[in-house]
């Protein structure tokens, strides 16, 4: 089997960087493509590329630009001809840096900008990279013996528990909640379309818990003790879920601990 190929979108910091580190450390043959808006400013990512020059490639990609996504997909096609895993990890809480606590805080452009990054971007990523994932070798996840149930690739969209309609008991955070709920629906749609026939692509949403990043920083004081995860720890939890994925688990959302998150 050829060495697996993984792409992490939004890899310049936080959870995205840790996904790259985990794969490089735990999948010794895997090639990693790390994308971000400004590779020159991604100091930690560039340092990682220096440590793994033959296995890690940093590509410029603004998830809000369809042209960037198309060009990155063309590069992966020319360089590898396939893809085994794609993780969409970039996210925007709100252009202001804080979620809306009431209707008074809602303004149209804020909602649109949040949706563009959190929902539209991952969907367009799927559009251009799905053909490559359908050519993958199934290098991630768990493969059953039956050929009919084998998968060629995996799409992971990083969601959030606050995007669960069934779990919403507090309200607020209009843009972020709505964008993640829409991402969940997009992922469900993708799981149906990309699960028909052969080859199959597994599509899931993963909730990383509350991760110690700039996105969550304004709300750290409300996090119960022991529930604020480092990006490294969260990536380990999520990759453990990825390692156990198969076609029976496609089209669902999972918490960091592997339990299913209600839509």
ABEGO torsion letter per residue (X at the ends): XBBBBBBBBGAABEAAAAAAAAAAAABAABBBBBBBABAAABAAAAAAAAABAAABBBBBBBAABAAAAAAAAAAAAAAAGBBABBBBABBBABAAGBBBABAAABBAAAAAAAAAAAAAAAAAAAAAAAAAAAABAGABEBBBABAAABBABBBBBBBBAAABAAABAAEEGAAAAAAAAAAAAAAAAAAAAAABEOBBBBBBBBBAEBBBBAAAAAAAAABBBGABBBAAAAAAAAAAAAAABBAAABGBBBBAAGBBBBX
